[in-house]
């Protein structure tokens, strides 16, 4: 049986493309963590708060 696996290679991306992807990923992460952390609904805020503590992420 011959099985071929096709994968996308990060080596095909230029340095500027990798930098843009990294910056966008960071921005999305900060928006998600910050937006949920400062949400007015206490259930969402408390869930994010407990998750950050469980992951060792300082939040206060």
C-alpha positions as CSV (number, residue, x, y, z in Angstrom):
1,X,0.0,0.0,0.0
2,X,1.4,3.4,-1.0
3,X,0.2,6.3,1.0
4,X,1.3,9.9,0.2
5,X,0.8,12.7,2.6
6,X,0.8,16.2,1.3
7,X,1.8,18.9,3.8
8,X,2.3,22.6,3.4
9,X,5.8,23.6,4.0
10,X,6.6,26.8,5.9
11,X,9.9,27.0,4.1
12,X,7.9,28.1,1.0
13,X,6.9,31.3,2.7
14,X,9.1,34.4,2.6
15,X,10.4,36.0,5.7
16,X,7.9,38.9,5.3
17,X,5.0,36.5,4.9
18,X,6.0,34.7,8.1
19,X,6.3,37.9,10.0
20,X,2.9,39.1,8.8
21,X,1.3,35.8,9.8
22,X,3.0,35.9,13.2
23,X,1.9,39.5,13.9
24,X,-1.7,38.8,12.9
25,X,-1.7,35.7,15.1
26,X,-0.5,37.8,18.1
27,X,-3.1,40.5,17.4
28,X,-5.9,38.0,17.2
29,X,-4.7,36.4,20.4
30,X,-4.5,39.7,22.3
31,X,-8.0,40.7,21.1
32,X,-9.4,37.3,22.3
33,X,-7.7,37.3,25.6
34,X,-8.2,41.0,26.3
35,X,-11.8,41.1,24.9
36,X,-12.9,38.1,27.0
37,X,-11.0,39.3,30.0
38,X,-12.7,42.6,30.1
39,X,-16.1,41.3,29.1
40,X,-19.0,42.7,31.2
41,X,-20.7,39.3,31.5
42,X,-19.2,37.7,34.7
43,X,-19.5,34.1,33.5
44,X,-17.4,34.9,30.4
45,X,-14.9,36.9,32.5
46,X,-14.6,34.2,35.2
47,X,-14.2,31.4,32.7
48,X,-11.3,33.3,31.0
49,X,-9.8,34.2,34.4
50,X,-9.8,30.6,35.5
51,X,-8.3,29.5,32.2
52,X,-5.5,32.0,32.4
53,X,-4.6,30.9,35.9
54,X,-4.7,27.2,34.8
55,X,-2.3,28.1,32.0
56,X,0.0,30.1,34.3
57,X,-0.8,33.4,32.5
58,X,-0.7,36.3,34.9
59,X,-3.8,38.4,34.8
60,X,-3.5,40.6,37.9
